[in-house]
Amino acid sequence: MLLTCFERQGFMIRRNESYTGDGGLDGHVWLQGKLYLIQAKRYKDTINPAHVQEFGQAIQNHGGVGGFFVHTGRTGGE
């Protein structure tokens, strides 16, 4: 759904071919020529800070400038 929203606004996106073994990444979007990664997670409770740190590392590994970490949980103190 996130990628579709970006695509409908005219941004270039890339969807994953598979969401199993994707390292948590759900897609890529280019905003003003710059790469951003997208990750969406479903949590019952507080988000896991390690997942956010791993996402930050994935952004660097893919040459991105930022990302969108969208989740259904609560944001804790960390």
N, CA and C of each residue as an Amber inpcrd file, in Angstrom:
protein
   234
   0.8080000  -1.1820000   0.0000000   0.0000000   0.0000000   0.0000000
   0.8670000   1.2680000   0.0000000   1.9530000   1.2280000   0.7870000
   2.8450000   2.3880000   0.8300000   3.4540000   2.6740000  -0.5400000
   3.9280000   1.6210000  -1.1840000   4.5420000   1.7970000  -2.4970000
   3.5270000   2.2820000  -3.5170000   2.3180000   1.7760000  -3.4490000
   1.2700000   2.2110000  -4.3690000   0.9900000   3.7030000  -4.1920000
   0.9640000   4.1820000  -2.9560000   0.7450000   5.6130000  -2.7020000
   1.8360000   6.4600000  -3.3400000   3.0900000   6.0650000  -3.1680000
   4.1900000   6.8010000  -3.7940000   4.0730000   6.7530000  -5.3150000
   3.7760000   5.5800000  -5.8380000   3.6710000   5.4060000  -7.2840000
   2.5640000   6.2770000  -7.8690000   1.4400000   6.3430000  -7.2090000
   0.3080000   7.1490000  -7.6950000   0.6020000   8.6420000  -7.6580000
   1.5620000   9.0310000  -6.8520000   1.9700000  10.4340000  -6.8110000
   3.0560000  10.7370000  -7.8420000   3.4270000   9.7290000  -8.6270000
   4.3710000   9.9290000  -9.7130000   5.8120000   9.6140000  -9.3840000
   6.0680000   9.0570000  -8.2050000   7.4410000   8.7180000  -7.8440000
   7.8170000   7.3380000  -8.3800000   9.0910000   7.1680000  -8.7040000
   9.5820000   5.8790000  -9.1590000   9.7770000   4.9710000  -7.9450000
   9.2770000   3.7620000  -8.0550000   9.3920000   2.7960000  -6.9620000
   9.9700000   1.4880000  -7.4930000  10.4190000   0.6570000  -6.5790000
  10.8000000  -0.7240000  -6.9160000  10.2510000  -1.6150000  -5.8120000
   9.4350000  -2.5580000  -6.2270000   8.8590000  -3.5190000  -5.2910000
   9.7910000  -4.7230000  -5.1790000   9.7780000  -5.3460000  -4.0270000
  10.5290000  -6.5860000  -3.8630000   9.8550000  -7.6900000  -4.6620000
  10.6430000  -8.5810000  -5.2010000  10.0850000  -9.7320000  -5.9030000
   9.5120000 -10.7330000  -4.9180000  10.0750000 -10.7720000  -3.7210000
   9.6280000 -11.6840000  -2.6810000   9.7460000 -10.9720000  -1.3470000
   8.8120000 -11.2440000  -0.4460000   8.8760000 -10.6260000   0.8700000
   9.3700000 -11.5980000   1.9290000   9.7930000 -12.7650000   1.5000000
  10.4050000 -13.7360000   2.3930000  11.9090000 -13.6560000   2.1910000
  12.6500000 -13.5070000   3.2570000  14.1080000 -13.4160000   3.1440000
  14.5710000 -12.1010000   2.5600000  13.7550000 -11.0480000   2.7020000
  14.0940000  -9.7490000   2.1220000  14.9020000  -8.8720000   3.0680000
  15.2350000  -9.4020000   4.2480000  15.9670000  -8.6150000   5.2220000
  15.1130000  -7.5330000   5.8570000  13.8130000  -7.6660000   5.7180000
  12.8940000  -6.6970000   6.3050000  12.5150000  -5.5580000   5.3840000
  13.1830000  -5.4350000   4.2580000  12.8780000  -4.3450000   3.3360000
  11.6470000  -4.6880000   2.5070000  10.8030000  -3.6800000   2.3090000
   9.5830000  -3.8900000   1.5300000   9.6010000  -3.1870000   0.1890000
  10.5230000  -2.2660000  -0.0120000  10.6060000  -1.6040000  -1.3040000
  11.5210000  -0.3950000  -1.2660000  11.6100000   0.2400000  -2.4250000
  12.4620000   1.4120000  -2.6180000  11.6340000   2.5030000  -3.3000000
  11.9080000   3.7360000  -2.9780000  11.2700000   4.8650000  -3.6480000
  12.3310000   5.9410000  -3.8710000  12.2520000   6.5960000  -5.0270000
  13.1700000   7.6840000  -5.3470000  12.4070000   8.9940000  -5.2570000
  12.8520000   9.8510000  -4.3400000  12.2500000  11.1670000  -4.1490000
  13.2780000  12.2140000  -4.5330000  12.9540000  13.0090000  -5.5050000
  13.8670000  14.0310000  -6.0320000  15.2230000  13.4260000  -6.3830000
  15.1830000  12.2290000  -6.9790000  16.3890000  11.5600000  -7.4360000
  17.1960000  10.8590000  -6.3610000  16.6870000  10.8380000  -5.1370000
  17.4110000  10.2120000  -4.0350000  16.6690000   8.9680000  -3.5630000
  17.4440000   7.9330000  -3.2150000  16.8830000   6.6410000  -2.8240000
  16.4950000   6.6040000  -1.3570000  15.2650000   6.1730000  -1.1070000
  14.7540000   5.9340000   0.2430000  14.2320000   4.5090000   0.2980000
  14.4740000   3.8290000   1.4010000  13.9700000   2.4680000   1.5820000
  12.7010000   2.4980000   2.4160000  11.8930000   1.4790000   2.2400000
  10.6340000   1.3750000   2.9690000  10.5910000   0.0500000   3.7000000
  10.1880000   0.1320000   4.9540000   9.9920000  -1.0730000   5.7500000
   8.7190000  -0.8870000   6.5690000   7.8270000  -1.8630000   6.5030000
   6.5940000  -1.8310000   7.2850000   6.5650000  -3.0620000   8.1780000
   6.2220000  -2.8330000   9.4490000   6.2000000  -3.9420000  10.4070000
   4.9230000  -3.8920000  11.2290000   4.4420000  -5.0720000  11.5720000
   3.2700000  -5.1940000  12.4260000   3.7260000  -5.6540000  13.8020000
   3.4630000  -4.8240000  14.7850000   3.8250000  -5.1320000  16.1650000
   2.5610000  -5.1620000  17.0190000   2.5620000  -6.0030000  18.0420000
   1.4850000  -5.9880000  19.0260000   1.8060000  -5.0170000  20.1570000
   3.0820000  -4.8660000  20.4550000   3.5160000  -4.0480000  21.5840000
   4.4840000  -2.9690000  21.0970000   5.4680000  -2.6670000  21.9130000
   6.4790000  -1.6620000  21.5960000   7.3960000  -2.1730000  20.4800000
   7.7980000  -1.2700000  19.5990000   8.6870000  -1.6790000  18.5140000
  10.0290000  -2.1190000  19.0780000  10.7250000  -2.9340000  18.3220000
  12.0270000  -3.4440000  18.7160000  13.1030000  -2.4820000  18.1920000
  13.8370000  -1.7970000  19.0790000  14.8650000  -0.8560000  18.6290000
  15.9080000  -1.4890000  17.7110000  16.1830000  -2.7750000  17.8900000
  17.1560000  -3.4570000  17.0220000  16.6770000  -3.4580000  15.5760000
  15.3660000  -3.5500000  15.3540000  14.8270000  -3.5270000  13.9880000
  15.0670000  -2.1710000  13.3320000  14.9490000  -1.1070000  14.1110000
  15.2000000   0.2380000  13.5790000  16.6820000   0.3950000  13.2500000
  17.5470000  -0.0970000  14.1290000  18.9900000  -0.0300000  13.8790000
  19.3640000  -0.8340000  12.6320000  18.7800000  -2.0170000  12.4840000
  19.0430000  -2.8430000  11.2980000  18.5630000  -2.1410000  10.0310000
  17.4290000  -1.4640000  10.1260000  16.9200000  -0.7160000   8.9760000
  17.8800000   0.4070000   8.6000000  18.4050000   1.1080000   9.5940000
  19.3870000   2.1590000   9.3280000  20.6230000   1.6150000   8.6190000
  21.0640000   0.4360000   9.0350000  22.2130000  -0.1930000   8.3770000
  21.8690000  -0.5910000   6.9450000  20.6520000  -1.0840000   6.7350000
  20.2240000  -1.4580000   5.3820000  20.1940000  -0.2470000   4.4620000
  19.7690000   0.8890000   4.9810000  19.7600000   2.1200000   4.1800000
  21.1750000   2.4340000   3.7140000  22.1210000   2.3640000   4.6300000
  23.5190000   2.6270000   4.2590000  24.0320000   1.5960000   3.2610000
  23.7260000   0.3290000   3.4930000  24.2110000  -0.7420000   2.6190000
  23.6750000  -0.6240000   1.1950000  22.4790000  -0.0620000   1.0370000
  21.8670000   0.0860000  -0.2790000  22.1560000   1.4490000  -0.9110000
  22.9190000   2.2820000  -0.2370000  23.2510000   3.5940000  -0.7780000
  22.1100000   4.5900000  -0.6930000  21.1800000   4.3680000   0.2290000
  20.0560000   5.2760000   0.3920000  20.4220000   6.4760000   1.2400000
  19.5690000   7.4850000   1.1610000  19.7800000   8.6870000   1.9710000
  18.8320000   8.7220000   3.1710000  17.8550000   7.8360000   3.1900000
  16.8950000   7.7980000   4.2820000  15.9080000   6.6730000   4.0660000
  14.8980000   6.6650000   4.9130000  13.9180000   5.6090000   4.7850000
  12.6510000   5.9150000   5.5520000  11.6690000   5.0670000   5.3370000
  10.3840000   5.1500000   6.0100000  10.1680000   3.8450000   6.7580000
  10.1870000   3.9160000   8.0830000   9.9600000   2.7590000   8.9450000
   8.5540000   2.9430000   9.5130000   7.6070000   2.2260000   8.9470000
   6.2070000   2.3710000   9.3180000   5.8070000   1.1620000  10.1280000
   5.1310000   1.4120000  11.2720000   4.8160000   0.2900000  12.1510000
   3.4760000   0.4920000  12.8430000   2.9470000  -0.5930000  13.3900000
   1.6640000  -0.5530000  14.0750000   1.8220000  -0.5360000  15.5950000
   3.0470000  -0.5870000  16.0830000   3.2870000  -0.6820000  17.5270000
   3.4160000   0.6730000  18.1920000   3.7890000   0.6020000  19.4350000
   4.0630000   1.8190000  20.2070000   5.5670000   2.0840000  20.1630000
   5.9190000   3.3430000  20.2250000   7.3210000   3.7350000  20.2530000
   7.7240000   3.8660000  21.7240000   8.7050000   3.0740000  22.1360000
   9.1470000   3.1010000  23.5270000  10.2030000   4.1490000  23.7760000
  10.7850000   4.0930000  24.9440000  11.7860000   5.0650000  25.3580000
  13.0800000   4.9860000  24.5710000  13.3570000   3.8560000  23.9890000
  14.6000000   3.6940000  23.2270000  14.4060000   4.1820000  21.8220000
